[in-house]
Amino acid sequence: METVLKEYQVYLFDMDGTLVNSEPLKGKALALACGDYGSNVDFNIYKDVMGESWSVVTGHFFTHADISPELAEFNRHFRTHYERLLAENLELNQGAKSYIEHLNASGKQCAVVSSAATWMVDNILSALELRDAFQVVITQEHVTKHKPDPEAFHLALSKLGVTPEQALIFEDSNAGVLAGQASGCDVVAVRHAFNGKNDLSGALACIDSFEEMLAA
């Protein structure tokens, strides 16, 4: 990582794609749910809307699949597939666990700030035994405006009692980077195989692994 970052008091992490490899799994679950309605779609179309609100994501899949299911019913199909895929394939991104443990040991506060539903975030934190590593967890249900609106980050900062200048955000989507910038915080973008279509240029730095943060 070329940019030298200052030391912060608080570290805010997006969940999907940033901390864990769940974005491809989410795309696959969406495609499988469309398959339950008799439509075959390529899960890679999720790359076009990764990081957007759930209504945008599902609308994108419905358009490609040429279906118009009742959303609550579709969500039940999605959840069944997603929970199975998470149970079979969920992994923390490289260096994430070591970095979070390092921050905790250094007395830093950490939070998850995710646009995902609470059940998704809880499933992942429980499966990876990470719940106690985060002092605050913000999910879709805690806000009325979603990324790229900064509401979720503002809420996390308020709960942790710090100013934007004291916090660093990790994100992996264009919407997330924009939300981080709008919150007044510095942002580090995480690159991975599924977010190549996202504009991450607004971030202060880009990393491919949290091991780069440990080495900084």
HUCORPE-V617654 format. One record per pair of residues at least 24 apart in sequence whose ideal C-beta (glycine too) atoms are under 8 Angstrom apart, sorted by the first residue. I is the first residue (numbers start at 0). J is the second residue. If there is no record, write none. Layout:
I,J  I,J
This chain:
0,204  0,205  0,206  0,211  0,212  0,214  0,215  1,204  2,203  2,204  3,215  4,167  4,185  4,187  4,203  4,204  4,215  7,107  7,165  7,166  7,167  7,185  8,107  8,108  8,161  8,165  8,166  9,107  9,108  9,109  9,110  9,156  9,159  9,161  9,165  9,166  9,167  10,102  10,107  10,108  10,109  10,110  10,166  10,167  10,169  11,109  11,110  11,111  11,112  11,152  11,155  11,156  11,166  11,167  11,168  11,169  11,179  11,184  12,99  12,109  12,110  12,111  12,112  12,133  12,168  12,169  13,111  13,112  13,113  13,114  13,168  13,169  13,170  13,171  13,172  13,175  14,111  14,113  14,115  14,119  14,120  14,123  15,113  15,115  15,119  15,171  16,49  16,50  16,171  16,172  16,189  16,191  16,193  16,194  17,92  17,169  17,170  17,171  17,175  17,189  18,91  18,92  18,95  18,111  18,123  18,169  19,89  19,90  19,91  19,92  19,95  19,123  19,127  20,88  20,89  20,90  20,91  20,92  20,191  21,85  21,89  21,119  21,123  22,49  22,171  22,191  22,193  22,194  23,192  23,193  24,81  24,84  24,85  24,88  24,89  25,81  26,193  27,80  27,84  28,77  28,80  28,81  28,84  29,56  29,57  29,60  29,77  30,60  31,76  31,77  31,80  32,60  32,73  32,76  32,77  32,80  33,60  33,61  33,63  33,64  33,66  35,76  36,64  36,66  36,68  36,73  36,76  37,66  38,64  38,65  38,66  39,64  40,64  45,193  46,193  46,194  46,195  46,196  47,196  49,172  49,193  49,194  49,196  49,197  50,114  50,146  50,171  50,172  50,173  50,174  50,175  50,194  50,197  51,172  51,174  52,114  52,145  52,146  53,114  53,116  53,139  78,118  81,119  82,122  85,122  85,123  85,126  86,126  89,123  89,126  89,127  91,127  91,129  92,189  92,191  92,208  92,209  93,208  93,209  93,210  94,208  94,209  94,210  94,211  94,212  94,213  95,209  96,127  96,129  97,209  97,210  97,213  98,209  98,210  98,212  98,213  99,129  99,132  100,132  101,213  103,132  108,134  108,135  108,159  108,161  109,133  109,134  110,134  110,135  110,136  110,137  110,155  110,158  110,159  111,135  111,136  111,137  111,138  112,137  112,151  112,152  112,155  112,168  113,137  113,138  113,139  113,151  114,138  114,139  114,145  114,146  114,151  114,174  114,175  115,139  116,140  134,159  135,159  145,174  146,172  146,174  146,175  146,177  146,178  147,173  147,174  147,175  147,177  147,178  147,181  148,178  148,181  149,178  149,179  149,181  149,182  149,183  151,178  152,178  152,179  152,182  152,184  153,182  156,182  156,184  170,199  170,202  171,197  171,199  172,197  173,197  173,198  173,199  176,201  176,202  177,201  187,212
